[in-house]
Amino acid sequence: MNPPLGLRSLLLLLVGGPLFVLLLIEMLITFGIGLHVTNQVFDRWLLDSAYSLAQEVRRDNDKLVLYADEAAIEVFEWDELDEVYYRVSTLDGQVLGGRSEAWVNPDIAALKQGPVFTNVRMGGEWVRSVTVLANPDSPRDSALVSVAETLHKRIPLSRTLMFEVVLSKATMIVVALLVVAFALSRGIRPLLRLSQELASRSPRDLTPISALPAPKEVRTVIDNTNRLLERLDDAFSAREQFIGNISHQLKTPLAGIKLQAQLALREKNLDTAHQALERICQTTDAMTHLNNQLLKLARAEAASGRGLRNEPVALDNVVREAAESLRELARGRKVQVHQNLSGETLDTFKVPGDYYLLRELVWNLMENAILYVPQGGNVWVELTRIENNIRLAVKDDGQGIPREHWPQIFERFFRSKITGEGCGLGLAIVREIAYAHGATVELQQAPDSSGACFVCTFPAVGNKD
């Protein structure tokens, strides 16, 4: 595979290619114009020569005679480069002077309108010929006068004119390309400096690119690259923090499992050993839940980065399915789940997105509300349409979340002292899924209780904003 052209070479090709084509067209046009001008000059001489001979045709003793001495004819026919031919004849073909054979048969009617020029072959080469009518006002005294000349001077002269014009144009094009090449070298210099700076960086160097003097377009590239580096730096920092949190989250339960296993191995009392094994099972369940949440978070983050399936999803059906799957959990905690999903049409609550990720978002919000509201409490799930947006609200009548915890509530592994349980990833998953769908999610105070209210606002199907 051939390496791609550099920017300078590509631009020179884009500029020089059309100029070269224009130069070829200019050559053809110039040659045509030069030949036309040359023909006009030499045709004028042919015509003057023909008229000079026509003036020498006169009647003498009832006969047409060409009065031209040999010296005049020799001067007329003399030429260093070209052969000059002439022929004077009566209308019925009697030759009065010059070549005996005729090389043209002009139309008499056309000759009465003016001279007739033609290109014919004589003696194996092309000649330019003109024919005029001598004494056109007197049919009895009229005669045909033809003068022809080879093209030895005409074509070289046309080529010379073309060469001189094309040479000047080619010189101008070369100079223009040199100027363009110089300008391009100056213009792409900031790009070369940018490329060198990026190439010299280590893979972990995500600091912003220095403010290089550059044109507006290159400045835009640098600014966008700096924003990308900033996002990458934030992503790496978040990943490192995430890995550290995972390590911390796994370290404690693993140590507990090992300790309980050692205790069970040493314990001779079966009841005590059984209790240790139960604690191992509980810790394993917690780790399994943590692992599942981590996988869900990874899928949500991947959807945010690469895009997701964009199909219409009925959000009211998603809520009903999530409520059905959480019915036993709500019944066990004696929590009443209230749904307000009435819409004007079947498409009222349709949003573009991934059905399974949206189900995960709704399920996490509803599960959190059911788990952390006091037993016997209430959870409300409401869907409303506001112009081109759909608002999902999940609220409870519990004690709510302290306001000082609101800024951290969507961070990974954050757990409020009020809840204390869980792995702290549910709301982080909600945030990532909402971000992937172009939605917003926020925590509000429940309007008619002291509980929490989580609100997600989605663009509806057909909303381009």
DOLO-26633 format. One record per residue (C-alpha): residue number from 1; residue in three letters; chain; z, y, x. Coordinates in pm, 1 decimal. Example, Ala and Ser with C-alpha at 12.3 -4.5 7.8 and 13.67 -1.06 7.14 Angstrom:
# DOLO-26633
    n  res  chain        pz        py        px
    1  ALA      A     780.0    -450.0    1230.0
    2  SER      A     714.0    -106.0    1367.0
//
This chain:
# DOLO-26633
    n  res  chain        pz        py        px
    1  MET      A       0.0       0.0       0.0
    2  ASN      A    -103.6     334.8     144.0
    3  PRO      A     177.1     587.1     196.1
    4  PRO      A     173.1     875.4     -52.4
    5  LEU      A      31.1    1209.5      55.2
    6  GLY      A     270.6    1479.5     162.9
    7  LEU      A     312.6    1787.8     -53.9
    8  ARG      A     120.1    2006.5     191.4
    9  SER      A    -169.2    1757.7     218.1
   10  LEU      A    -178.2    1711.8    -158.5
   11  LEU      A    -192.0    2085.2    -227.6
   12  LEU      A    -458.9    2137.1      38.9
   13  LEU      A    -661.5    1856.9    -117.6
   14  LEU      A    -622.8    2007.3    -464.5
   15  VAL      A    -733.2    2347.9    -334.5
   16  GLY      A    -992.8    2239.7     -77.8
   17  GLY      A   -1160.6    1972.2    -294.7
   18  PRO      A   -1280.6    2212.3    -566.3
   19  LEU      A   -1380.9    2467.8    -301.7
   20  PHE      A   -1593.8    2204.7    -125.7
   21  VAL      A   -1763.0    2113.5    -455.3
   22  LEU      A   -1826.2    2482.8    -520.5
   23  LEU      A   -1978.3    2511.5    -171.9
   24  LEU      A   -2225.0    2229.3    -249.5
   25  ILE      A   -2318.9    2396.5    -577.4
   26  GLU      A   -2356.9    2726.3    -390.2
   27  MET      A   -2595.4    2555.5    -144.3
   28  LEU      A   -2820.8    2433.0    -424.5
   29  ILE      A   -2816.3    2766.6    -605.1
   30  THR      A   -2877.5    2961.7    -283.9
   31  PHE      A   -3169.2    2737.4    -185.6
   32  GLY      A   -3324.3    2785.3    -529.8
   33  ILE      A   -3276.8    3162.0    -518.6
   34  GLY      A   -3406.8    3179.5    -160.6
   35  LEU      A   -3715.0    2979.2    -251.0
   36  HIS      A   -3776.7    3202.4    -551.6
   37  VAL      A   -3744.7    3522.6    -347.3
   38  THR      A   -3964.5    3380.3     -70.4
   39  ASN      A   -4228.6    3278.4    -322.6
   40  GLN      A   -4229.7    3626.5    -471.0
   41  VAL      A   -4292.9    3782.5    -128.6
   42  PHE      A   -4568.1    3543.4     -25.1
   43  ASP      A   -4715.4    3526.4    -375.2
   44  ARG      A   -4759.0    3902.7    -359.1
   45  TRP      A   -4965.4    3858.8     -41.1
   46  LEU      A   -5172.8    3582.1    -202.2
   47  LEU      A   -5236.1    3797.5    -506.4
   48  ASP      A   -5333.4    4101.3    -298.1
   49  SER      A   -5570.5    3882.4     -97.0
   50  ALA      A   -5728.7    3743.0    -413.2
   51  TYR      A   -5778.2    4090.4    -559.8
   52  SER      A   -5929.8    4210.5    -229.5
   53  LEU      A   -6186.9    3929.8    -243.2
   54  ALA      A   -6249.8    3996.5    -614.4
   55  GLN      A   -6343.4    4356.1    -534.1
   56  GLU      A   -6618.7    4226.6    -303.8
   57  VAL      A   -6793.7    4033.4    -581.2
   58  ARG      A   -7092.8    4233.9    -708.6
   59  ARG      A   -7429.3    4172.1    -869.7
   60  ASP      A   -7741.7    4208.9    -654.2
   61  ASN      A   -8090.6    4139.8    -795.3
   62  ASP      A   -7945.8    3958.3   -1095.1
   63  LYS      A   -7729.8    3744.4    -868.8
   64  LEU      A   -7354.8    3753.8    -802.5
   65  VAL      A   -7286.0    3801.2    -433.9
   66  LEU      A   -6964.9    3804.9    -223.8
   67  TYR      A   -6990.8    4101.6      11.1
   68  ALA      A   -6751.1    4003.0     291.8
   69  ASP      A   -6850.5    3984.1     658.7
   70  GLU      A   -6733.2    3703.7     888.6
   71  ALA      A   -6493.8    3927.3    1086.4
   72  ALA      A   -6307.5    4023.5     770.4
   73  ILE      A   -6293.7    3658.0     660.6
   74  GLU      A   -6158.1    3548.8    1000.1
   75  VAL      A   -5882.6    3808.7     981.3
   76  PHE      A   -5812.4    3695.5     626.4
   77  GLU      A   -5783.6    3325.6     721.8
   78  TRP      A   -5591.3    3374.1    1046.7
   79  ASP      A   -5225.2    3257.1    1044.1
   80  GLU      A   -5016.7    3100.4    1322.4
   81  LEU      A   -4818.7    2866.8    1093.4
   82  ASP      A   -5003.8    2821.0     767.8
   83  GLU      A   -5354.3    2724.2     665.7
   84  VAL      A   -5520.8    2974.1     430.1
   85  TYR      A   -5803.3    2867.3     198.5
   86  TYR      A   -6021.3    3063.2     -40.1
   87  ARG      A   -6300.9    2992.4    -283.7
   88  VAL      A   -6518.9    3230.3    -485.4
   89  SER      A   -6744.3    3082.7    -753.5
   90  THR      A   -6924.5    3177.1   -1068.7
   91  LEU      A   -6792.8    3063.8   -1403.7
   92  ASP      A   -7049.5    2780.5   -1408.5
   93  GLY      A   -6930.5    2649.9   -1068.1
   94  GLN      A   -7179.0    2806.4    -821.7
   95  VAL      A   -6992.9    2870.1    -493.2
   96  LEU      A   -7029.1    3224.2    -359.8
   97  GLY      A   -6797.1    3177.7     -58.1
   98  GLY      A   -6517.8    2971.4      91.8
   99  ARG      A   -6450.4    2601.6      35.8
  100  SER      A   -6709.6    2410.3    -155.0
  101  GLU      A   -6467.3    2185.4    -347.7
  102  ALA      A   -6247.1    2335.6    -614.9
  103  TRP      A   -5872.9    2261.3    -604.0
  104  VAL      A   -5785.8    2414.7    -939.9
  105  ASN      A   -5953.6    2428.4   -1279.5
  106  PRO      A   -5787.7    2727.6   -1442.6
  107  ASP      A   -5827.4    2812.9   -1807.0
  108  ILE      A   -6058.4    3114.2   -1846.4
  109  ALA      A   -5856.3    3236.6   -2145.9
  110  ALA      A   -5540.3    3227.2   -1934.1
  111  LEU      A   -5712.5    3411.8   -1649.5
  112  LYS      A   -5807.1    3693.2   -1887.3
  113  GLN      A   -5431.2    3741.5   -1945.1
  114  GLY      A   -5356.0    3763.9   -1571.4
  115  PRO      A   -5342.8    3567.8   -1242.3
  116  VAL      A   -5253.1    3196.0   -1249.7
  117  PHE      A   -5023.8    3050.8    -978.8
  118  THR      A   -5006.5    2674.4    -915.6
  119  ASN      A   -4873.9    2424.9    -659.3
  120  VAL      A   -5134.9    2163.5    -565.3
  121  ARG      A   -5197.6    1913.4    -286.7
  122  MET      A   -5478.3    1978.5     -40.4
  123  GLY      A   -5549.2    1775.3     269.3
  124  GLY      A   -5234.4    1566.7     217.6
  125  GLU      A   -4989.7    1856.5     188.0
  126  TRP      A   -4867.4    2098.7     -73.1
  127  VAL      A   -5017.2    2445.6    -100.8
  128  ARG      A   -4943.0    2749.8    -314.0
  129  SER      A   -5251.9    2877.2    -496.3
  130  VAL      A   -5342.7    3180.4    -707.2
  131  THR      A   -5660.5    3231.8    -909.9
  132  VAL      A   -5784.2    3561.5   -1054.6
  133  LEU      A   -6089.7    3666.6   -1252.1
  134  ALA      A   -6324.9    3909.3   -1076.4
  135  ASN      A   -6486.1    4171.8   -1302.5
  136  PRO      A   -6296.9    4051.0   -1611.9
  137  ASP      A   -6440.9    4331.9   -1827.5
  138  SER      A   -6798.7    4209.8   -1774.7
  139  PRO      A   -6847.5    3844.2   -1868.2
  140  ARG      A   -7193.4    3847.9   -1706.0
  141  ASP      A   -7046.2    3964.4   -1370.6
  142  SER      A   -6719.4    3762.1   -1382.8
  143  ALA      A   -6630.2    3516.7   -1105.4
  144  LEU      A   -6339.3    3288.5   -1012.1
  145  VAL      A   -6145.7    3386.9    -698.9
  146  SER      A   -5886.6    3138.2    -564.8
  147  VAL      A   -5666.4    3180.1    -256.4
  148  ALA      A   -5426.0    2907.7    -131.0
  149  GLU      A   -5172.5    2884.0     151.1
  150  THR      A   -4963.6    2597.2     290.2
  151  LEU      A   -4582.4    2617.7     270.6
  152  HIS      A   -4497.7    2608.1     641.9
  153  LYS      A   -4330.9    2951.4     634.4
  154  ARG      A   -4182.7    2945.6     284.6
  155  ILE      A   -3950.4    2642.6     301.2
  156  PRO      A   -3801.3    2719.1     647.8
  157  LEU      A   -3739.1    3077.2     539.0
  158  SER      A   -3561.4    2954.7     223.7
  159  ARG      A   -3354.3    2714.5     433.2
  160  THR      A   -3265.9    2994.0     673.3
  161  LEU      A   -3147.1    3212.7     386.8
  162  MET      A   -2946.5    2922.5     245.5
  163  PHE      A   -2793.0    2840.4     584.4
  164  GLU      A   -2685.6    3198.8     645.9
  165  VAL      A   -2528.9    3235.0     301.0
  166  VAL      A   -2360.4    2893.1     312.9
  167  LEU      A   -2233.7    2956.0     665.3
  168  SER      A   -2067.1    3277.2     554.4
  169  LYS      A   -1919.1    3109.1     244.8
  170  ALA      A   -1801.6    2807.9     447.5
  171  THR      A   -1636.5    3040.2     698.0
  172  MET      A   -1457.5    3218.0     414.8
  173  ILE      A   -1343.2    2884.3     268.4
  174  VAL      A   -1212.3    2762.0     604.9
  175  VAL      A   -1025.2    3088.5     656.7
  176  ALA      A    -888.0    3065.4     301.5
  177  LEU      A    -770.2    2706.8     361.0
  178  LEU      A    -602.5    2810.8     686.0
  179  VAL      A    -423.4    3090.8     501.4
  180  VAL      A    -323.4    2848.2     225.1
  181  ALA      A    -201.9    2593.6     482.0
  182  PHE      A       7.1    2859.5     653.6
  183  ALA      A     148.8    2975.5     320.2
  184  LEU      A     227.7    2617.0     220.7
  185  SER      A     402.3    2555.2     552.0
  186  ARG      A     618.6    2858.1     488.2
  187  GLY      A     668.3    2769.1     123.4
  188  ILE      A     781.2    2408.3     171.2
  189  ARG      A    1006.8    2489.5     465.6
  190  PRO      A    1313.9    2512.5     235.0
  191  LEU      A    1226.7    2168.4      95.3
  192  LEU      A    1205.3    2027.1     447.4
  193  ARG      A    1544.2    2178.7     533.7
  194  LEU      A    1686.8    2034.3     212.6
  195  SER      A    1541.1    1692.0     296.1
  196  GLN      A    1682.3    1705.6     649.5
  197  GLU      A    2027.0    1804.1     524.1
  198  LEU      A    2034.0    1521.6     269.7
  199  ALA      A    1902.4    1267.9     524.0
  200  SER      A    2170.7    1363.1     777.3
  201  ARG      A    2456.3    1308.6     530.3
  202  SER      A    2673.5    1001.0     519.4
  203  PRO      A    2663.0     798.1     196.1
  204  ARG      A    3011.2     921.3     102.7
  205  ASP      A    2943.4    1289.4     164.7
  206  LEU      A    2914.0    1442.1    -182.4
  207  THR      A    2996.4    1800.9     -90.7
  208  PRO      A    2761.7    2065.6    -237.0
  209  ILE      A    2449.4    2158.3     -43.6
  210  SER      A    2486.5    2482.2     145.1
  211  ALA      A    2322.9    2796.1       2.8
  212  LEU      A    1985.1    2784.3     177.9
  213  PRO      A    1745.7    3080.5     149.2
  214  ALA      A    1481.4    2941.2     -82.4
  215  PRO      A    1241.2    3039.8    -361.9
  216  LYS      A    1356.2    3027.0    -722.1
  217  GLU      A    1202.9    2683.4    -790.4
  218  VAL      A    1364.7    2524.8    -483.0
  219  ARG      A    1690.8    2701.2    -566.2
  220  THR      A    1680.7    2529.0    -905.2
  221  VAL      A    1637.6    2190.4    -733.9
  222  ILE      A    1934.3    2263.9    -506.1
  223  ASP      A    2152.8    2374.4    -798.0
  224  ASN      A    2064.0    2064.9   -1001.1
  225  THR      A    2127.2    1843.4    -698.1
  226  ASN      A    2466.9    2006.7    -647.0
  227  ARG      A    2554.0    1942.0   -1011.0
  228  LEU      A    2450.0    1579.0    -967.2
  229  LEU      A    2661.4    1549.9    -651.3
  230  GLU      A    2954.3    1699.3    -839.7
  231  ARG      A    2917.4    1443.4   -1118.7
  232  LEU      A    2887.2    1161.9    -864.7
  233  ASP      A    3198.3    1286.9    -686.4
  234  ASP      A    3386.0    1292.1   -1016.1
  235  ALA      A    3258.5     942.6   -1095.7
  236  PHE      A    3366.1     806.5    -756.3
  237  SER      A    3705.0     971.8    -788.7
  238  ALA      A    3746.3     827.9   -1137.0
  239  ARG      A    3640.3     486.0   -1011.7
  240  GLU      A    3889.0     495.9    -726.6
  241  GLN      A    4161.2     604.0    -964.6
  242  PHE      A    4052.4     334.3   -1208.5
  243  ILE      A    4064.6      66.1    -939.1
  244  GLY      A    4406.1     188.5    -832.3
  245  ASN      A    4530.8     178.7   -1189.7
  246  ILE      A    4388.8    -170.0   -1242.5
  247  SER      A    4557.0    -286.0    -923.3
  248  HIS      A    4885.6    -142.1   -1042.3
  249  GLN      A    4842.9    -284.2   -1393.5
  250  LEU      A    4768.5    -633.3   -1262.1
  251  LYS      A    5018.5    -634.6    -979.3
  252  THR      A    5327.2    -621.8   -1203.2
  253  PRO      A    5230.2    -898.7   -1451.4
  254  LEU      A    5103.2   -1123.4   -1172.8
  255  ALA      A    5429.1   -1082.6    -987.0
  256  GLY      A    5612.5   -1157.1   -1312.6
  257  ILE      A    5407.3   -1471.0   -1372.5
  258  LYS      A    5480.8   -1593.4   -1021.1
  259  LEU      A    5851.8   -1519.0   -1058.8
  260  GLN      A    5875.4   -1695.3   -1395.5
  261  ALA      A    5680.1   -1992.9   -1262.5
  262  GLN      A    5913.9   -2023.9    -962.7
  263  LEU      A    6211.4   -1997.3   -1198.2
  264  ALA      A    6073.2   -2269.7   -1423.4
  265  LEU      A    6011.9   -2496.5   -1124.2
  266  ARG      A    6368.2   -2455.8    -998.9
  267  GLU      A    6535.3   -2468.3   -1338.3
  268  LYS      A    6679.4   -2803.6   -1436.9
  269  ASN      A    6774.2   -2687.7   -1784.4
  270  LEU      A    6475.6   -2755.4   -2008.1
  271  ASP      A    6559.6   -2474.1   -2251.5
  272  THR      A    6571.8   -2216.0   -1973.2
  273  ALA      A    6249.8   -2352.5   -1822.0
  274  HIS      A    6085.8   -2339.4   -2165.5
  275  GLN      A    6184.0   -1972.3   -2203.8
  276  ALA      A    6030.1   -1896.4   -1862.5
  277  LEU      A    5706.8   -2066.9   -1966.1
  278  GLU      A    5702.8   -1865.5   -2290.3
  279  ARG      A    5732.3   -1543.3   -2091.0
  280  ILE      A    5444.1   -1664.1   -1871.5
  281  CYS      A    5233.6   -1716.6   -2185.4
  282  GLN      A    5323.5   -1369.6   -2316.1
  283  THR      A    5232.5   -1209.5   -1984.5
  284  THR      A    4907.4   -1406.7   -1975.5
  285  ASP      A    4822.7   -1285.5   -2326.7
  286  ALA      A    4885.6    -927.7   -2216.7
  287  MET      A    4660.7    -976.4   -1912.8
  288  THR      A    4391.1   -1131.0   -2133.4
  289  HIS      A    4409.6    -827.2   -2361.6
  290  LEU      A    4386.9    -598.1   -2058.7
  291  ASN      A    4083.8    -788.5   -1929.6
  292  ASN      A    3911.1    -766.7   -2268.2
  293  GLN      A    3977.6    -394.3   -2288.0
  294  LEU      A    3841.9    -344.8   -1936.7
  295  LEU      A    3521.8    -528.4   -2032.0
  296  LYS      A    3485.3    -314.8   -2344.9
  297  LEU      A    3538.6       1.2   -2140.9
  298  ALA      A    3279.4    -112.1   -1886.1
  299  ARG      A    3024.5    -174.4   -2164.2
  300  ALA      A    3095.6     166.1   -2318.5
  301  GLU      A    3055.6     341.4   -1981.4
  302  ALA      A    2732.2     151.8   -1914.3
  303  ALA      A    2596.8     266.8   -2251.3
  304  SER      A    2683.3     627.1   -2160.6
  305  GLY      A    2494.1     598.9   -1832.8
  306  ARG      A    2177.0     414.2   -1930.6
  307  GLY      A    2142.8     503.5   -2297.8
  308  LEU      A    2188.3     273.7   -2596.2
  309  ARG      A    2003.7     120.7   -2886.3
  310  ASN      A    1915.3     399.7   -3123.8
  311  GLU      A    1904.7     248.2   -3472.6
  312  PRO      A    2039.1     379.6   -3803.7
  313  VAL      A    2392.7     249.0   -3861.9
  314  ALA      A    2578.3     288.2   -4193.0
  315  LEU      A    2918.7     408.3   -4075.1
  316  ASP      A    3083.9     329.1   -4410.5
  317  ASN      A    2988.5     -38.0   -4369.5
  318  VAL      A    3134.0     -32.9   -4018.1
  319  VAL      A    3464.5     101.1   -4154.4
  320  ARG      A    3477.8    -165.3   -4428.2
  321  GLU      A    3414.0    -442.8   -4175.9
  322  ALA      A    3682.0    -311.5   -3938.4
  323  ALA      A    3932.5    -282.4   -4224.3
  324  GLU      A    3859.3    -640.4   -4328.5
  325  SER      A    3913.3    -773.5   -3974.8
  326  LEU      A    4245.7    -583.4   -3948.6
  327  ARG      A    4374.4    -686.1   -4292.1
  328  GLU      A    4614.0    -951.2   -4157.6
  329  LEU      A    4753.8    -713.0   -3893.9
  330  ALA      A    4814.6    -446.5   -4158.8
  331  ARG      A    4968.6    -700.8   -4397.8
  332  GLY      A    5202.6    -827.3   -4126.4
  333  ARG      A    5328.8    -473.1   -4065.6
  334  LYS      A    5325.1    -388.6   -4437.4
  335  VAL      A    5089.3     -97.4   -4371.7
  336  GLN      A    4867.9      31.0   -4650.3
  337  VAL      A    4511.9     116.3   -4538.7
  338  HIS      A    4338.1     367.8   -4766.7
  339  GLN      A    3960.8     419.3   -4748.6
  340  ASN      A    3775.7     725.4   -4874.8
  341  LEU      A    3409.2     639.6   -4818.8
  342  SER      A    3233.9     773.3   -5127.3
  343  GLY      A    2886.5     909.2   -5049.4
  344  GLU      A    2608.7    1061.8   -5252.7
  345  THR      A    2343.6     809.0   -5142.9
  346  LEU      A    2321.0     491.0   -4939.3
  347  ASP      A    2204.4     697.7   -4638.8
  348  THR      A    2482.6     957.1   -4657.8
  349  PHE      A    2682.3     815.0   -4366.7
  350  LYS      A    2403.7     678.5   -4144.8
  351  VAL      A    2424.6     770.9   -3777.2
  352  PRO      A    2188.8     676.4   -3491.6
  353  GLY      A    2341.2     438.2   -3241.1
  354  ASP      A    2460.1      88.5   -3150.3
  355  TYR      A    2625.4    -101.6   -3435.8
  356  TYR      A    2857.5    -311.2   -3216.8
  357  LEU      A    2980.2     -17.7   -3009.4
  358  LEU      A    3044.1     188.8   -3323.1
  359  ARG      A    3239.4    -101.3   -3471.0
  360  GLU      A    3447.2    -112.7   -3151.3
  361  LEU      A    3520.9     261.2   -3181.5
  362  VAL      A    3632.8     238.2   -3545.4
  363  TRP      A    3828.0     -81.3   -3481.0
  364  ASN      A    4023.1      75.0   -3190.8
  365  LEU      A    4116.2     384.9   -3391.6
  366  MET      A    4228.2     182.2   -3693.5
  367  GLU      A    4416.5     -74.8   -3483.9
  368  ASN      A    4604.9     201.3   -3299.6
  369  ALA      A    4701.6     364.2   -3628.1
  370  ILE      A    4822.3      33.6   -3778.7
  371  LEU      A    5015.8     -66.8   -3466.9
  372  TYR      A    5195.8     260.5   -3404.6
  373  VAL      A    5277.4     373.7   -3758.6
  374  PRO      A    5622.2     254.5   -3871.1
  375  GLN      A    5631.4     -59.5   -4084.0
  376  GLY      A    5560.4      20.0   -4446.2
  377  GLY      A    5358.9     328.9   -4347.3
  378  ASN      A    5012.1     442.2   -4448.9
  379  VAL      A    4678.6     478.0   -4271.0
  380  TRP      A    4385.5     675.7   -4414.4
  381  VAL      A    4021.5     639.8   -4310.4
  382  GLU      A    3789.8     911.2   -4442.0
  383  LEU      A    3417.3     976.5   -4405.6
  384  THR      A    3270.7    1314.2   -4498.5
  385  ARG      A    2929.4    1468.2   -4443.7
  386  ILE      A    2914.5    1829.9   -4331.6
  387  GLU      A    2551.6    1949.3   -4322.2
  388  ASN      A    2382.4    1739.9   -4048.6
  389  ASN      A    2702.2    1585.5   -3912.5
  390  ILE      A    2926.6    1300.1   -4025.0
  391  ARG      A    3302.8    1329.4   -3978.1
  392  LEU      A    3519.1    1019.5   -3932.7
  393  ALA      A    3895.4    1081.0   -3962.8
  394  VAL      A    4166.2     816.8   -3902.0
  395  LYS      A    4518.2     945.9   -3973.6
  396  ASP      A    4864.5     805.8   -4038.0
  397  ASP      A    5202.1     922.5   -4165.7
  398  GLY      A    5396.4     820.0   -3856.9
  399  GLN      A    5589.4    1045.0   -3622.3
  400  GLY      A    5274.7    1159.7   -3442.5
  401  ILE      A    5212.8    1218.2   -3073.0
  402  PRO      A    5397.0    1493.6   -2883.6
  403  ARG      A    5166.2    1788.1   -2813.4
  404  GLU      A    5241.6    1777.0   -2441.2
  405  HIS      A    5069.2    1436.1   -2434.1
  406  TRP      A    4752.7    1547.8   -2614.5
  407  PRO      A    4555.3    1649.7   -2299.8
  408  GLN      A    4610.4    1303.1   -2145.5
  409  ILE      A    4578.1    1091.5   -2459.2
  410  PHE      A    4216.8     984.0   -2386.1
  411  GLU      A    4275.2     908.4   -2016.7
  412  ARG      A    4267.0     551.5   -1892.0
  413  PHE      A    4599.7     367.8   -1878.9
  414  PHE      A    4786.8     660.2   -2034.7
  415  ARG      A    5063.8     543.9   -2265.4
  416  SER      A    5287.1     774.8   -2460.4
  417  LYS      A    5659.3     711.1   -2455.6
  418  ILE      A    5642.1     698.3   -2835.1
  419  THR      A    5413.6     393.4   -2829.9
  420  GLY      A    5503.7     237.5   -2499.0
  421  GLU      A    5301.6     -76.4   -2568.7
  422  GLY      A    4940.3    -164.9   -2502.0
  423  CYS      A    4736.7    -121.5   -2187.3
  424  GLY      A    4633.0     240.8   -2244.0
  425  LEU      A    4257.2     176.0   -2265.2
  426  GLY      A    4185.4     185.4   -2639.2
  427  LEU      A    4138.0     561.4   -2669.7
  428  ALA      A    3947.1     574.5   -2338.8
  429  ILE      A    3703.6     323.6   -2491.7
  430  VAL      A    3678.3     542.0   -2803.9
  431  ARG      A    3595.0     847.3   -2592.0
  432  GLU      A    3322.9     668.5   -2391.3
  433  ILE      A    3156.7     525.3   -2703.4
  434  ALA      A    3165.1     865.2   -2874.6
  435  TYR      A    3014.4    1029.4   -2564.4
  436  ALA      A    2734.5     768.0   -2555.1
  437  HIS      A    2647.6     854.6   -2917.3
  438  GLY      A    2647.0    1230.8   -2864.4
  439  ALA      A    2964.9    1257.3   -3072.4
  440  THR      A    3293.1    1440.1   -3017.1
  441  VAL      A    3641.6    1296.2   -3059.4
  442  GLU      A    3965.8    1491.7   -3075.2
  443  LEU      A    4328.5    1452.8   -3174.2
  444  GLN      A    4460.7    1672.1   -3453.4
  445  GLN      A    4781.7    1700.4   -3646.5
  446  ALA      A    4752.9    1521.7   -3981.4
  447  PRO      A    4722.7    1801.5   -4242.8
  448  ASP      A    4961.8    1648.9   -4498.2
  449  SER      A    5204.1    1456.1   -4276.3
  450  SER      A    5364.7    1455.7   -3932.4
  451  GLY      A    5137.2    1176.5   -3811.6
  452  ALA      A    4835.3    1181.9   -3583.6
  453  CYS      A    4476.9    1237.3   -3694.7
  454  PHE      A    4183.3    1130.7   -3476.2
  455  VAL      A    3851.8    1294.6   -3572.7
  456  CYS      A    3505.5    1185.0   -3454.0
  457  THR      A    3203.1    1398.9   -3541.6
  458  PHE      A    2863.1    1225.5   -3520.8
  459  PRO      A    2510.8    1366.5   -3558.8
  460  ALA      A    2356.7    1216.3   -3872.0
  461  VAL      A    2025.6    1030.9   -3874.2
  462  GLY      A    1744.0    1284.1   -3849.6
  463  ASN      A    1958.3    1553.1   -3684.4
  464  LYS      A    1778.9    1665.6   -3363.2
  465  ASP      A    2048.8    1909.5   -3250.1
//
